[in-house]
Amino acid sequence: MKYLETHEWFKEDDGIITVGISEYAQGELGDIVFVTMPVLNEEFQKGSSVVELEATKTIAEVYAPFDCTVIEVNDSLNTEPELINNDPLNSGWIYKASVKEYSDIGMSEKEYFDFIY
């Protein structure tokens, strides 16, 4: 698992990334009450907004770590957005995407913790 300065995490497996938000980001946002999902097969540029999270405190965006095409969304979040609140690193994943060109970016967990604390 790798982390970005914008507080997303991602896991890469054979050119497919799974993306969510970090526990730190979830804590800063407060309870997430609604998730606006991307459309399947929608393409995004690295750094562009893919998802919008509506929380009790604010609205936040989840960004694309790479140029990618969305191939799956976590449909459970449509009725249970609290999965992100309860388990942001596992059952609270947000979307999966195929990556056009993967590169080894992001921070390890230790590097991310050093970054946020």
MIZA-999205 format. One record per residue: x, y, z of N, C-alpha, C in turn; residue number from 0; residue in three letters. Coordinates in steps of 0.1 Angstrom, whole numbers, plus 5000, padded with zeros to 4 digits. Each point is the difference from the previous one (the first is absolute). Layout:
# residues N
[node [X; Y; Z]; [X; Y; Z]; [X; Y; Z]; NUM; "ALA"]
...
# end
This chain:
# residues 117
[node [5008; 4988; 5000]; [4992; 5012; 5000]; [5009; 5012; 5000]; 0; "MET"]
[node [4996; 5010; 4992]; [5008; 5013; 4999]; [4990; 5011; 5003]; 1; "LYS"]
[node [5006; 5011; 5005]; [4992; 5012; 5004]; [5004; 5012; 4992]; 2; "TYR"]
[node [4991; 5009; 4997]; [5003; 5012; 4993]; [4999; 5012; 5010]; 3; "LEU"]
[node [5006; 5011; 4997]; [4999; 5012; 5008]; [4986; 5006; 5001]; 4; "GLU"]
[node [4991; 4996; 4990]; [4986; 5004; 5001]; [4992; 4990; 5008]; 5; "THR"]
[node [5006; 4991; 5007]; [4994; 4991; 5009]; [4992; 4988; 4995]; 6; "HIS"]
[node [5002; 4997; 4987]; [4995; 4988; 4994]; [5010; 4988; 5003]; 7; "GLU"]
[node [4995; 4988; 5000]; [5009; 4989; 5000]; [4997; 4992; 4987]; 8; "TRP"]
[node [5009; 4992; 4995]; [4997; 4992; 4989]; [5009; 4987; 5001]; 9; "PHE"]
[node [4994; 4989; 4995]; [5007; 4988; 4998]; [5000; 4996; 4985]; 10; "LYS"]
[node [5011; 4996; 4995]; [5001; 4996; 4986]; [5002; 4985; 4999]; 11; "GLU"]
[node [4992; 4994; 4991]; [5001; 4986; 4997]; [4998; 4998; 4985]; 12; "ASP"]
[node [5011; 4997; 4993]; [5000; 4997; 4986]; [4993; 5011; 4991]; 13; "ASP"]
[node [5004; 5012; 5003]; [4995; 5012; 4992]; [4986; 5005; 5005]; 14; "GLY"]
[node [4995; 4994; 5010]; [4987; 5005; 5006]; [5003; 5006; 5014]; 15; "ILE"]
[node [4995; 5012; 5002]; [5001; 5006; 5013]; [4987; 5000; 5008]; 16; "ILE"]
[node [5001; 4998; 5013]; [4988; 5002; 5008]; [5003; 5012; 5008]; 17; "THR"]
[node [4990; 5009; 5002]; [5003; 5013; 5006]; [4990; 5003; 5011]; 18; "VAL"]
[node [5005; 5006; 5011]; [4991; 5004; 5011]; [5007; 5012; 5006]; 19; "GLY"]
[node [4994; 5004; 5012]; [5007; 5011; 5008]; [5006; 4994; 5012]; 20; "ILE"]
[node [5010; 5007; 5005]; [5007; 4996; 5012]; [4991; 5002; 5013]; 21; "SER"]
[node [5004; 4993; 5010]; [4993; 5001; 5013]; [5001; 5014; 5005]; 22; "GLU"]
[node [5012; 5006; 4998]; [5002; 5014; 5004]; [4990; 5010; 4993]; 23; "TYR"]
[node [4998; 4998; 4987]; [4991; 5008; 4992]; [4986; 4998; 5005]; 24; "ALA"]
[node [4996; 4988; 5003]; [4986; 4997; 5004]; [4998; 5007; 5014]; 25; "GLN"]
[node [5010; 4999; 5009]; [4999; 5007; 5013]; [4999; 5015; 4998]; 26; "GLY"]
[node [5007; 5006; 4991]; [4999; 5014; 4998]; [4986; 5005; 4994]; 27; "GLU"]
[node [4995; 4991; 4991]; [4987; 5003; 4994]; [4988; 4999; 5009]; 28; "LEU"]
[node [5001; 4991; 5010]; [4989; 4996; 5008]; [4991; 4989; 4993]; 29; "GLY"]
[node [4988; 4998; 5004]; [4992; 4990; 4994]; [4997; 5002; 4986]; 30; "ASP"]
[node [5003; 4991; 4991]; [4996; 5001; 4986]; [4986; 4995; 4999]; 31; "ILE"]
[node [4991; 5009; 4993]; [4986; 4996; 4999]; [4996; 4998; 4986]; 32; "VAL"]
[node [5008; 5004; 4990]; [4996; 4998; 4986]; [5012; 4999; 4992]; 33; "PHE"]
[node [5000; 4991; 4989]; [5012; 4999; 4991]; [4994; 5002; 4986]; 34; "VAL"]
[node [5006; 5009; 4993]; [4996; 5001; 4985]; [5011; 4992; 4992]; 35; "THR"]
[node [4995; 4990; 4994]; [5009; 4990; 4993]; [5002; 5004; 4986]; 36; "MET"]
[node [5012; 4996; 4994]; [5002; 5002; 4986]; [4992; 4990; 4992]; 37; "PRO"]
[node [4999; 5003; 4987]; [4993; 4991; 4991]; [5011; 4989; 4995]; 38; "VAL"]
[node [4995; 4988; 4999]; [5009; 4989; 4995]; [5005; 5004; 4986]; 39; "LEU"]
[node [5012; 4997; 4997]; [5007; 5003; 4988]; [5004; 5014; 4998]; 40; "ASN"]
[node [4997; 5009; 5010]; [5004; 5014; 4999]; [5015; 5001; 5002]; 41; "GLU"]
[node [5006; 5008; 4992]; [5015; 5002; 5001]; [5003; 5013; 5007]; 42; "GLU"]
[node [5011; 4999; 5008]; [5005; 5011; 5008]; [5014; 5002; 4998]; 43; "PHE"]
[node [5004; 5013; 5001]; [5014; 5004; 4999]; [5006; 4999; 5014]; 44; "GLN"]
[node [5013; 4997; 5002]; [5006; 5000; 5013]; [4998; 5014; 5006]; 45; "LYS"]
[node [4995; 4999; 5013]; [4998; 5013; 5008]; [4986; 5005; 4998]; 46; "GLY"]
[node [4992; 4995; 4991]; [4986; 5005; 4999]; [4991; 4994; 5010]; 47; "SER"]
[node [4989; 5007; 5003]; [4990; 4995; 5010]; [4992; 4988; 4994]; 48; "SER"]
[node [4999; 4989; 5007]; [4993; 4988; 4995]; [4987; 4999; 5008]; 49; "VAL"]
[node [5001; 5002; 5013]; [4989; 4998; 5010]; [4998; 5012; 5009]; 50; "VAL"]
[node [4988; 5002; 5004]; [4997; 5011; 5009]; [4994; 4993; 5013]; 51; "GLU"]
[node [5005; 5003; 5011]; [4996; 4995; 5013]; [4993; 5011; 5008]; 52; "LEU"]
[node [4988; 4998; 5004]; [4992; 5009; 5008]; [5001; 4996; 5014]; 53; "GLU"]
[node [5006; 5008; 5009]; [5001; 4996; 5014]; [4993; 5010; 5008]; 54; "ALA"]
[node [4999; 4998; 5013]; [4992; 5009; 5009]; [5007; 5013; 5001]; 55; "THR"]
[node [5014; 5000; 4999]; [5007; 5013; 5001]; [5002; 5007; 4987]; 56; "LYS"]
[node [5001; 4993; 4989]; [5004; 5006; 4987]; [4997; 4991; 4988]; 57; "THR"]
[node [5004; 5004; 4989]; [5000; 4992; 4987]; [5014; 4999; 4996]; 58; "ILE"]
[node [5005; 4988; 4996]; [5014; 4998; 4996]; [5000; 4992; 4987]; 59; "ALA"]
[node [5011; 5001; 4993]; [5002; 4993; 4988]; [5010; 4989; 5001]; 60; "GLU"]
[node [4999; 4990; 4993]; [5009; 4989; 4999]; [5006; 5001; 4986]; 61; "VAL"]
[node [5013; 5000; 4999]; [5007; 5003; 4987]; [5006; 4987; 4994]; 62; "TYR"]
[node [5002; 5000; 4987]; [5006; 4989; 4993]; [5015; 5000; 5002]; 63; "ALA"]
[node [5006; 4989; 5005]; [5015; 5000; 5001]; [5007; 4998; 4987]; 64; "PRO"]
[node [4993; 4996; 4990]; [5006; 4997; 4986]; [4990; 5004; 4990]; 65; "PHE"]
[node [5004; 5001; 4987]; [4990; 5000; 4989]; [4994; 4986; 5001]; 66; "ASP"]
[node [4987; 5000; 5000]; [4993; 4987; 5002]; [4986; 5000; 4995]; 67; "CYS"]
[node [4994; 4988; 4999]; [4986; 4997; 4996]; [4994; 4992; 5011]; 68; "THR"]
[node [4988; 5006; 5005]; [4993; 4993; 5011]; [4994; 4987; 4995]; 69; "VAL"]
[node [5003; 4989; 5006]; [4994; 4987; 4996]; [4990; 4994; 5010]; 70; "ILE"]
[node [5001; 5005; 5013]; [4991; 4995; 5010]; [4998; 5011; 5011]; 71; "GLU"]
[node [4988; 5001; 5006]; [4998; 5008; 5011]; [4995; 4992; 5012]; 72; "VAL"]
[node [5002; 5004; 5012]; [4995; 4993; 5011]; [4985; 5004; 5002]; 73; "ASN"]
[node [4991; 4992; 4994]; [4986; 5003; 5000]; [4994; 5000; 5014]; 74; "ASP"]
[node [5007; 4993; 5009]; [4995; 5000; 5014]; [4999; 5014; 5006]; 75; "SER"]
[node [5009; 5009; 4995]; [5000; 5014; 5006]; [4988; 5008; 4996]; 76; "LEU"]
[node [4992; 4996; 4990]; [4988; 5007; 4997]; [4990; 4999; 5011]; 77; "ASN"]
[node [5000; 4989; 5007]; [4990; 4999; 5011]; [5007; 4999; 5014]; 78; "THR"]
[node [5013; 4998; 5000]; [5008; 5000; 5012]; [5013; 5008; 5000]; 79; "GLU"]
[node [4998; 5013; 4998]; [5013; 5008; 4999]; [5008; 4999; 5013]; 80; "PRO"]
[node [4993; 4996; 5011]; [5008; 4999; 5013]; [5011; 4989; 4999]; 81; "GLU"]
[node [5000; 4992; 4990]; [5011; 4990; 4998]; [5013; 5007; 5000]; 82; "LEU"]
[node [5000; 5012; 4994]; [5013; 5008; 5000]; [5003; 5005; 5014]; 83; "ILE"]
[node [4990; 5003; 5008]; [5003; 5005; 5013]; [5005; 4989; 5009]; 84; "ASN"]
[node [4994; 4988; 4998]; [5004; 4988; 5009]; [5012; 4993; 4995]; 85; "ASN"]
[node [5003; 4999; 4987]; [5011; 4992; 4995]; [5005; 5006; 4987]; 86; "ASP"]
[node [5006; 5012; 5000]; [5004; 5006; 4988]; [5011; 4993; 4992]; 87; "PRO"]
[node [5008; 4991; 5007]; [5010; 4993; 4993]; [4997; 4986; 4994]; 88; "LEU"]
[node [4987; 4996; 5003]; [4996; 4987; 4994]; [4986; 5001; 4994]; 89; "ASN"]
[node [4990; 4997; 5008]; [4986; 5000; 4994]; [4996; 5014; 4995]; 90; "SER"]
[node [5007; 5010; 5004]; [4997; 5014; 4996]; [5007; 5005; 4988]; 91; "GLY"]
[node [5006; 4990; 4992]; [5006; 5004; 4987]; [4990; 5007; 4992]; 92; "TRP"]
[node [5004; 5008; 4990]; [4991; 5009; 4993]; [4998; 4995; 4985]; 93; "ILE"]
[node [5012; 4999; 4993]; [4999; 4996; 4986]; [5012; 4992; 4996]; 94; "TYR"]
[node [4999; 4993; 4989]; [5011; 4993; 4994]; [5001; 5005; 4985]; 95; "LYS"]
[node [5013; 5001; 4996]; [5002; 5006; 4987]; [5012; 4993; 4993]; 96; "ALA"]
[node [4999; 4999; 4987]; [5011; 4995; 4992]; [5009; 5012; 4998]; 97; "SER"]
[node [5013; 4998; 5001]; [5010; 5011; 4999]; [5007; 4999; 4986]; 98; "VAL"]
[node [5001; 5011; 4994]; [5006; 5001; 4987]; [5015; 4998; 5001]; 99; "LYS"]
[node [5006; 5006; 5009]; [5014; 4999; 5002]; [5004; 5001; 5015]; 100; "GLU"]
[node [5003; 4988; 5006]; [5002; 5000; 5015]; [5015; 5004; 5002]; 101; "TYR"]
[node [5002; 5008; 5011]; [5013; 5004; 5004]; [5000; 4998; 5015]; 102; "SER"]
[node [5012; 4998; 5006]; [5001; 4998; 5014]; [5000; 5013; 5007]; 103; "ASP"]
[node [4988; 5005; 5003]; [4998; 5013; 5007]; [4994; 4997; 5014]; 104; "ILE"]
[node [4999; 5010; 5008]; [4993; 4999; 5012]; [5010; 4997; 5012]; 105; "GLY"]
[node [4994; 5001; 5012]; [5008; 4998; 5012]; [4997; 4987; 5006]; 106; "MET"]
[node [5009; 4994; 5007]; [4997; 4988; 5008]; [4992; 5005; 5012]; 107; "SER"]
[node [4995; 4991; 5008]; [4992; 5003; 5012]; [5009; 5009; 5009]; 108; "GLU"]
[node [5012; 4996; 5003]; [5009; 5007; 5009]; [5003; 5014; 4994]; 109; "LYS"]
[node [5002; 5001; 4987]; [5003; 5014; 4994]; [4987; 5008; 5002]; 110; "GLU"]
[node [4989; 4994; 4998]; [4987; 5008; 5001]; [4998; 5005; 5014]; 111; "TYR"]
[node [5002; 4991; 5010]; [4998; 5004; 5014]; [5010; 5011; 5003]; 112; "PHE"]
[node [5012; 4999; 4995]; [5010; 5011; 5002]; [4995; 5013; 4994]; 113; "ASP"]
[node [4994; 4999; 4988]; [4994; 5012; 4993]; [4989; 5006; 5008]; 114; "PHE"]
[node [4991; 4992; 5005]; [4988; 5006; 5007]; [5002; 5004; 5015]; 115; "ILE"]
[node [5010; 4994; 5006]; [5002; 5003; 5014]; [5013; 5007; 5003]; 116; "TYR"]
# end
